[in-house]
Amino acid sequence: MNLSMKWLKDYVDINPDAKDFSEKMTMSGSKVEGWETEGQEINKVVVGKVLSVVPHQNSDHLVVCQV
C-alpha cells in the first residue's frame, strides 16, 4: 500500500523525515519496502502564468502569448 506523508499529516503529528518515519514504522511491526521523495532533484524552476493568448497578425498557425 502506498501512503502519502502529506495525507498522513492531516491525521497525526509526524516527523517529515521519510527515513526516520520508515524506521519507526518498521519498529512498530509494519513492513516498509521503500520510500520516494518527489521533486528533490528539481532546482532552478521558474513558474509563470500565461496572461493572454492572441493570434499572430502575420501567421495563421502562430499565437503570441503574454507571460
WOHU-V802716 format. One line per field, one symbol per residue. ss: DSSP state (~ for helix, > for strand, _ for the rest). phi: phi as a letter, one per 30 degrees, with the letter a starting at -180 (. if undefined). burial: I if it has 9 or more other ideal C-beta (glycine too) atoms within 8 Angstrom, else O. Layout:
ss->???
phi->???
burial->???
//
This chain:
ss->____~~~~~________~~~~~~~~~~________________________>>>>_______>>>>_
phi->.dbdddddddcbdbddddddddddddddjddcdlbbcciddcbhcccbbddabbdddcbcbcbcccc
burial->OOOOIOOIIOOOOOOOOIOOIIOOIIOOOOOOOOOOOOOOOOOOOOOOOOOOOOOOOOOOOOOOOOO
//
